[in-house]
Amino acid sequence: MIKIYSPASIGNLNVGFDVLGAAIAPINGKLLGDCITIQSSKIFKLIITGNFSFQLPEKMKHNIVWKCWNHFCKILKKNILVLIILEKNMPIGSGLGSSACSIVSTLVAINKFCNKPLNQQELLNLMGTIEGEISGEPHYDNVAPCYHGGLQLVIQENNLISQSIPFFKNWLWIVAWPGINISTSEARSILPNQYNKKTCITHSRLLASFIHASYTQQYYLALKLMQDIIAEPYRKQLIPKFITIKQTMLKLGAMSFGISGSGPTIFMICDDKKIASKIYLWLSNNYLKNKTGFVHICKLDTQGTRTIGL
């Protein structure tokens, strides 16, 4: 029996639309992600548990886990007879890489169960392919950090999919999901099909400078460069009272503020636990729409997907 855990992730990070992603872990030790348990069986069977299992489709063949298993069976050219248990702890449409959590944990579990017929590169390629079946095209800004951990820059050139980027270890990442969902496809469709030259040049400058600041560990420069001029101007309308919330977070001491992935999860960065606690308290009282919503104070998860004890 094998149990695999895959962490939640923040996509885009303001400055890196579709090319930057960071795996996160609550500082209280709680697991924020999905788990897959796999064991031998006489027939294939899929069991769904977890806080957000109710959000998943009833038909097994519409489930991401089944799709992962089916892809793997085609690669090995045989039916893999296993019992798979998905603990769906990540809400769908939250902007925290929910689909990536399920895809990555499932493929790592199956690959390990089958004595690792696929290497890391082949696995990551397959993860992106299956993610693309959901979003319309392969995306790695969630699956890459979910798999490898840390801060990942998506490259997709010369057989290299992503590269680990140095990060600032004292940054605290506060994430808040209000308890409502935004469709990834809806959040993508709201973006313009074309951007003007000035916007493209500015975005390239910000992203390149952020990567430089990360490698040279220029703390305040990196924070200043974390500007979203690609998605936030359009997606902010999907989040009620966005401007007011952003202004409040900055007044409370957040050094950076942004939309995680497609939203509606928002994230803040600070380097002081007292400030993080104030932000946590305000969001808990003012941003959450129902009891399923949550706020977590996190650091980057450097381990990524891994085996955990049963």
C-alpha positions as CSV (number, residue, x, y, z in Angstrom):
1,M,0.0,0.0,0.0
2,I,1.3,3.4,-1.0
3,K,0.1,6.9,0.1
4,I,1.1,10.0,-1.7
5,Y,0.5,13.6,-0.8
6,S,0.6,16.6,-3.2
7,P,0.6,20.2,-2.0
8,A,-1.5,23.1,-3.1
9,S,0.1,25.8,-5.2
10,I,-0.1,29.4,-6.2
11,G,0.0,30.1,-9.9
12,N,1.1,33.2,-11.8
13,L,2.5,34.9,-8.6
14,N,1.3,38.2,-10.2
15,V,4.4,38.7,-12.3
16,G,4.6,35.3,-14.0
17,F,1.3,34.6,-15.8
18,D,1.3,30.9,-16.7
19,V,5.0,30.6,-16.1
20,L,5.5,30.9,-12.3
21,G,4.2,28.7,-9.6
22,A,4.9,28.1,-5.9
23,A,4.0,25.1,-3.7
24,I,2.7,26.1,-0.3
25,A,2.6,24.5,3.2
26,P,0.8,25.9,6.3
27,I,3.2,26.8,9.1
28,N,1.0,24.9,11.6
29,G,1.9,21.6,9.9
30,K,-1.5,21.0,8.4
31,L,-1.5,19.3,5.0
32,L,-3.0,21.5,2.4
33,G,-3.4,19.3,-0.6
34,D,-4.8,15.9,-1.9
35,C,-3.8,12.4,-1.0
36,I,-3.9,9.2,-3.0
37,T,-3.7,5.7,-1.5
38,I,-3.1,2.8,-3.9
39,Q,-3.0,-0.9,-3.4
40,S,-3.4,-4.2,-5.3
41,S,-6.9,-5.3,-6.2
42,K,-8.6,-8.0,-8.3
43,I,-10.4,-5.3,-10.2
44,F,-9.9,-1.5,-10.7
45,K,-11.8,0.4,-8.0
46,L,-11.9,4.1,-7.2
47,I,-13.1,5.4,-3.8
48,I,-13.6,9.2,-3.2
49,T,-13.3,10.7,0.3
50,G,-12.3,14.1,1.7
51,N,-13.9,17.4,2.5
52,F,-14.5,18.3,-1.2
53,S,-15.4,14.9,-2.6
54,F,-19.0,16.3,-3.1
55,Q,-17.7,18.6,-5.9
56,L,-16.4,15.7,-8.1
57,P,-18.5,14.2,-10.9
58,E,-20.5,11.1,-10.1
59,K,-19.4,9.2,-13.2
60,M,-16.1,7.5,-12.6
61,K,-14.8,8.0,-16.1
62,H,-15.2,11.8,-15.7
63,N,-12.9,11.8,-12.6
64,I,-9.4,13.0,-13.1
65,V,-8.0,10.0,-11.1
66,W,-9.6,7.6,-13.6
67,K,-8.2,9.6,-16.5
68,C,-4.7,9.3,-14.9
69,W,-5.1,5.6,-14.4
70,N,-6.4,5.2,-18.0
71,H,-3.5,7.1,-19.5
72,F,-1.0,4.9,-17.5
73,C,-2.7,1.7,-18.6
74,K,-2.3,2.8,-22.3
75,I,1.3,3.6,-21.7
76,L,2.0,0.2,-20.1
77,K,-0.4,-1.5,-22.6
78,K,-2.2,-3.4,-19.8
79,N,-4.9,-3.0,-17.2
80,I,-3.4,-2.0,-13.8
81,L,-5.6,-3.7,-11.3
82,V,-5.6,-1.4,-8.2
83,L,-7.8,0.1,-5.6
84,I,-7.3,3.9,-5.5
85,I,-8.5,6.1,-2.7
86,L,-8.6,9.8,-3.4
87,E,-8.8,12.1,-0.4
88,K,-10.1,15.3,-2.1
89,N,-9.1,18.0,0.4
90,M,-8.7,20.8,-2.2
91,P,-11.7,22.7,-3.4
92,I,-12.3,22.8,-7.2
93,G,-12.1,26.2,-8.9
94,S,-10.3,27.7,-5.9
95,G,-7.2,28.9,-7.8
96,L,-4.9,26.7,-5.6
97,G,-4.1,24.0,-8.2
98,S,-6.8,21.5,-7.1
99,S,-6.7,19.5,-10.4
100,A,-2.9,19.5,-10.2
101,C,-3.0,18.0,-6.7
102,S,-5.1,15.1,-7.9
103,I,-3.2,14.5,-11.1
104,V,0.3,14.7,-9.6
105,S,-0.5,12.5,-6.6
106,T,-2.3,9.9,-8.7
107,L,0.5,9.6,-11.3
108,V,3.3,9.5,-8.8
109,A,1.4,6.8,-6.8
110,I,0.7,4.7,-9.9
111,N,4.2,5.1,-11.2
112,K,5.6,4.0,-7.8
113,F,3.2,1.1,-7.6
114,C,4.4,-0.1,-11.1
115,N,8.1,0.2,-10.1
116,K,8.6,3.5,-11.8
117,P,8.5,2.8,-15.5
118,L,8.4,6.6,-16.2
119,N,11.2,9.0,-15.2
120,Q,10.5,12.4,-13.8
121,Q,10.5,14.2,-17.2
122,E,8.1,11.7,-18.6
123,L,5.8,11.9,-15.6
124,L,5.8,15.7,-15.7
125,N,5.0,15.7,-19.4
126,L,2.0,13.3,-18.7
127,M,0.9,15.6,-15.8
128,G,0.8,18.6,-18.2
129,T,-1.1,16.6,-20.8
130,I,-3.8,15.6,-18.4
131,E,-4.0,19.1,-16.9
132,G,-4.5,20.3,-20.5
133,E,-7.5,18.1,-21.0
134,I,-9.2,20.1,-18.2
135,S,-8.1,23.6,-19.1
136,G,-7.9,23.3,-22.8
137,E,-4.1,23.3,-23.2
138,P,-1.2,22.0,-21.1
139,H,-0.3,24.2,-18.1
140,Y,2.7,23.6,-15.8
141,D,2.6,26.5,-13.4
142,N,0.6,24.4,-10.9
143,V,1.8,20.8,-11.7
144,A,5.5,21.7,-11.7
145,P,5.6,23.2,-8.2
146,C,3.1,20.6,-6.9
147,Y,5.5,17.9,-8.2
148,H,8.9,19.4,-7.4
149,G,8.1,21.8,-4.6
150,G,9.4,25.3,-4.1
151,L,9.2,28.1,-6.7
152,Q,9.2,26.9,-10.3
153,L,9.7,28.8,-13.6
154,V,8.0,27.0,-16.5
155,I,10.4,26.9,-19.5
156,Q,9.1,24.2,-21.9
157,E,12.2,24.3,-24.2
158,N,14.8,21.7,-25.1
159,N,13.1,18.9,-23.1
160,L,13.2,21.1,-19.9
161,I,9.8,21.8,-18.5
162,S,10.6,23.8,-15.4
163,Q,13.4,25.2,-13.4
164,S,13.6,25.8,-9.6
165,I,14.1,29.4,-8.7
166,P,15.7,30.7,-5.5
167,F,13.1,32.2,-3.1
168,F,13.1,34.3,0.1
169,K,12.8,31.9,3.0
170,N,11.5,34.5,5.5
171,W,8.4,35.3,3.4
172,L,5.1,34.3,4.9
173,W,2.4,33.6,2.3
174,I,-1.2,34.1,3.6
175,V,-3.8,32.4,1.3
176,A,-7.5,32.9,1.7
177,W,-10.2,31.0,-0.2
178,P,-13.6,32.5,0.4
179,G,-15.6,29.3,0.0
180,I,-16.9,30.1,-3.5
181,N,-15.6,28.8,-6.9
182,I,-14.5,30.4,-10.1
183,S,-14.3,28.3,-13.3
184,T,-10.8,28.3,-14.7
185,S,-12.2,28.4,-18.2
186,E,-14.4,31.4,-17.3
187,A,-11.4,33.2,-15.7
188,R,-9.4,32.6,-18.9
189,S,-12.1,33.6,-21.2
190,I,-12.4,37.0,-19.5
191,L,-8.8,37.9,-20.6
192,P,-8.2,39.7,-23.9
193,N,-7.0,37.7,-26.9
194,Q,-4.4,40.3,-27.6
195,Y,-2.3,42.8,-25.5
196,N,-0.7,46.0,-26.7
197,K,3.0,46.3,-27.2
198,K,3.6,48.4,-24.1
199,T,1.9,45.8,-21.8
200,C,4.0,43.0,-23.3
201,I,7.2,44.9,-22.9
202,T,6.4,45.9,-19.3
203,H,5.4,42.3,-18.4
204,S,8.6,40.9,-19.9
205,R,10.7,43.5,-17.9
206,L,8.9,42.8,-14.7
207,L,9.3,39.0,-15.0
208,A,12.9,39.1,-16.1
209,S,13.8,41.5,-13.3
210,F,11.9,39.4,-10.7
211,I,13.9,36.3,-11.7
212,H,17.1,38.4,-11.5
213,A,16.1,39.7,-8.1
214,S,15.4,36.2,-6.9
215,Y,18.8,34.9,-7.9
216,T,20.6,37.9,-6.5
217,Q,18.4,37.8,-3.4
218,Q,17.3,41.4,-3.7
219,Y,14.5,41.2,-1.2
220,Y,12.6,44.6,-1.7
221,L,13.2,44.7,-5.4
222,A,11.6,41.3,-5.9
223,L,8.5,42.5,-3.9
224,K,8.3,45.7,-5.9
225,L,8.3,43.8,-9.2
226,M,5.4,41.5,-8.2
227,Q,2.9,43.3,-10.3
228,D,0.1,41.7,-12.3
229,I,-0.7,43.7,-15.4
230,I,-1.9,40.7,-17.4
231,A,-4.7,39.0,-15.4
232,E,-5.6,41.2,-12.4
233,P,-7.0,44.2,-14.3
234,Y,-9.7,41.8,-15.8
235,R,-10.1,39.2,-13.1
236,K,-10.6,41.6,-10.2
237,Q,-14.2,42.0,-11.3
238,L,-14.8,38.3,-10.4
239,I,-13.9,39.0,-6.8
240,P,-16.4,41.2,-4.8
241,K,-14.8,44.3,-3.2
242,F,-11.4,43.5,-4.6
243,I,-10.0,47.0,-4.5
244,T,-11.2,47.6,-0.9
245,I,-9.7,44.2,0.2
246,K,-6.4,44.9,-1.5
247,Q,-6.1,48.3,0.1
248,T,-6.9,46.9,3.5
249,M,-4.3,44.2,3.2
250,L,-1.6,46.7,2.3
251,K,-2.6,48.9,5.2
252,L,-2.3,46.0,7.5
253,G,1.3,45.4,6.4
254,A,1.1,43.1,3.5
255,M,4.1,43.7,1.2
256,S,2.5,42.1,-1.8
257,F,-1.0,41.1,-2.8
258,G,-2.4,39.1,-5.6
259,I,-4.9,36.6,-7.1
260,S,-3.8,33.0,-6.8
261,G,-4.2,31.4,-10.2
262,S,-7.6,32.1,-11.6
263,G,-9.0,33.0,-8.2
264,P,-11.0,33.5,-6.1
265,T,-8.2,32.6,-3.6
266,I,-6.1,35.7,-2.9
267,F,-2.6,35.7,-1.4
268,M,-0.5,38.2,0.6
269,I,3.2,38.2,1.4
270,C,4.8,39.6,4.6
271,D,7.8,38.8,6.8
272,D,6.3,39.4,10.2
273,K,4.2,36.8,12.1
274,K,2.3,39.5,14.0
275,I,1.3,41.2,10.7
276,A,0.5,37.8,9.2
277,S,-1.8,37.1,12.2
278,K,-3.6,40.4,11.8
279,I,-4.2,39.7,8.1
280,Y,-5.3,36.1,9.0
281,L,-7.8,37.5,11.5
282,W,-9.2,40.1,9.2
283,L,-9.6,37.7,6.3
284,S,-11.3,35.1,8.5
285,N,-13.8,37.7,9.7
286,N,-14.4,39.5,6.4
287,Y,-13.4,37.5,3.3
288,L,-14.9,34.1,4.0
289,K,-18.4,33.5,2.6
290,N,-19.2,30.3,4.3
291,K,-17.9,27.5,6.7
292,T,-16.0,25.8,3.9
293,G,-13.7,28.8,3.2
294,F,-10.3,28.9,4.9
295,V,-7.3,31.1,5.6
296,H,-3.8,29.7,6.1
297,I,-0.4,31.3,6.9
298,C,2.1,29.4,4.8
299,K,5.7,29.1,3.7
300,L,6.8,27.5,0.5
301,D,6.6,23.8,0.5
302,T,10.2,22.7,-0.6
303,Q,9.4,18.9,-0.7
304,G,6.6,18.9,-3.2
305,T,4.8,15.5,-3.8
306,R,6.0,12.8,-1.4
307,T,5.1,9.5,0.3
308,I,3.5,9.9,3.7
309,G,2.7,7.4,6.5
310,L,-0.5,5.5,6.6
